[in-house]
Amino acid sequence: MKVHFRHIPLWALCLLWAGSTFAQTIGDFKMDETELYAMTKQMGQFMRRFNYEEDQFGERLYPKDPRYHDKEMRRQSLPILFDQQKYGCQTDLQRYFIEDVTKDDSTFMTFLGGRWYSEVSSTFRYNGKDVNVILILAVEKEGLGSKWVLTNVYISEFNKLFPNGEMAEKEKHFLHPMSHELDFMNIYKAFQHPEVIEYYASKDYVPDYLTLFFYEIKKGNLVFKHVDSLKFHVFQIKDWYFEVSWFNRSGLNSGWLMSNVVYMPEKEKTNLIKFYQP
């Protein structure tokens, strides 16, 4: 008798996710086919499953379907989007998260909704050596469509150029408020120590690493080699932040999954988002 995957209860799926040594067949049902359907293979698929616009077996659901955005079905399917090796099937945080996002005012993810970012870890050649470069990208509307754009970049070599100095050190480097009366003849001081030239900038000055990145690219000093890894940072859900990472492993809990889930009130998100989109 053929055993259909759709008839396996959710608690049984949790047992399957919890261990990769579970039997490879159920009746004459092949586990490799089961894993293929269960895997969240694309970020777009993650969003659809998060919203319950696609079930855990890969079937697309549309607005006219009574199951579309169904709260109870969503509560049952959301656990498959957690990294179960980290969160298990019944953690308090997981239950709280699922309860919160499936209230009457359910929160859904949208591709063009903003407040979600790609973090692309990549390798570049810089000044004769390989360096790690973190590229931050966001989706931006373009005409009738959209596109990914660079919003920030992190390179340790750039950080070294703009160290955070002690207040006492910064107080040594300033232009007297009456410098204009001397036709700024003392401006030479600002250029005697180029390593701290930024101390002479406004207190609101923040280094623009993205512009510096573009400059080094244009000069040919920074050359792209390859992408190493990718993950996503999601701020769309009210009072929550989570990361989505790729898990390439056997079992029913693989693909794009929530790898780091944090309860974060909206007012606390503001400063964190500045790291992704200054």
HUSULTA-V862124 format. One record per helix or strand. SS is the DSSP state (hx for helix, st for strand). FROM is the first residue (numbers start at 1). LEN is the number of residues. If there is no record, write none. Layout:
ss,from,len
SS,FROM,LEN
SS,FROM,LEN
This chain:
ss,from,len
hx,5,3
hx,10,9
st,25,2
st,29,2
hx,31,8
st,40,1
hx,43,9
st,54,1
st,60,1
hx,71,11
st,82,1
hx,84,4
hx,92,10
st,116,11
st,129,14
st,145,11
hx,156,6
hx,167,4
hx,179,4
hx,185,8
hx,194,7
hx,209,10
st,222,13
st,240,8
st,255,9
hx,266,8
